């Protein structure tokens, strides 16, 4: 059975159950003393449950269209990787397309829109470049107090290590700033 068949089956069952309930309710031959509501109670519940089932299956179908659970999880947990140099190159190219003649135009007075574009591109380039710098830079850890094995980090935090150096404890990235740990100073 395919998921579409399961959905239409669930909807059909729901319709049948609703119809049964209606037939009993509308049955003129049934004596007044019969509690019709009690009899149709089961049909109504069954109809509601099958409608709920069909809705869940519709939802499942949408999830499946996106990918397997593993694929969705992987996509969610993988940070978007991009090459900052390529982004800067693209921004530089777009910036060069802004229609201004740096020799002939009075950009500040006559081309405020173009000036805005140039400023925006420069700002974007600056942001991408600085985030790249941030990624490449390291956090320098220095042993501040040998007695207690206290380290001071480049991002001005203090980390107490129970025993041994950060490397011996498998520390690779600074838990405060997320940068790679670089060892500075001399250990006692
Ligand atoms: Zn740090």
Boltz pocket constraint, residues with backbone or C-beta under 6 A from the ligand:
constraints:
  - pocket:
      binder: B
      contacts: [[A, 139], [A, 153], [A, 154], [A, 155], [A, 156], [A, 174], [A, 175], [A, 176], [A, 177], [A, 178], [A, 179]]
      max_distance: 6.0
